[in-house]
Amino acid sequence: MSGFEVIDAVAAAGQFIEQTIAIAKLIHAVRGKVRDAPAEIQQWHDELETLGAIASRIQATAALQTPQIENILLRCSAHS
């Protein structure tokens, strides 16, 4: 093996190690997101429940009935 081949092999090994570390970090980040997903989905569900309750209160409050509010509530109802 010539000197240049050794240098190339060392450089390739260094790049391989860098890529391996980057992949390990990515896997760790993805595992963390997947592990936390149920809690995050529950949080979104709770927020949607809260928004639904707010929308119901707005609908039940005559003083808040305006054309703009009506349009917003109609758009929200179309998505549920």
N, C-alpha and C positions, 0 to 999 in steps of 0.2 A: 504494500500500500504506500503510495507516495504521500508527501507532505500535504499536497492539496486535497487528496482524497480524505485524509484524516480530518483536515479542517472542515471539509464539506460534511463529513459524517458527524462531527461535533456540532456544527451549525444546524444540521437536520435534527439531531437529537434535542438541541435546545428549543427549536421550533415545535417539535413534538411535545415536549414537556410544557411549553407555554399553552399550546392548544388543549392539552389534557387538563391543565389547571382551569382554563377558561370554561371548558365543558363541565368540569366538576362544580364550578361556581354557578353555572346556569342550571344544572340539575338541582343544586341546593335551593336556588331561588324558586324554581318551579315547584319543588316539593313543599316549600313553605306556603306558596300561594294555594296549592291544592289542599293542603292541610287546613288552611284558614278559610277555605271556600264556604263550608257550611255556615260558619258564623257570619261571614259577609253576606251570604244569601239571606239569612235570618234577619240581619240588620236592614237589608233592602226591603224585605217583606214588612217589617215593623214600620219603616218609613212610609211605605205605600198604604198601610193600614191607617197611619196617622193622617196622611193626605186625604184619604177617603173620608175619614171622620170630619176633617176640616171642610171638605166639599159639602158634606151633608149639613153641617151647621150653617154654612153660607146659604145653601138652598132653603133652609128653614128660617132664615132671618130676613124678614121683609125689607128692612132698611138697606140691605146689601144687594137687593135685586136691581141691577142695572143691565142695559143691553150688553155691555162689555163682559160683565160677569156671566151673563146667560150664555154668551158665545164660548167663553172659556169652559164653562161646565159642560156644555154640549160636546165640545171637542174632547174633554176628558172622558165623558160617558161613551163616546164612540170607540175609545181605546180599551174599555174594560169589558 
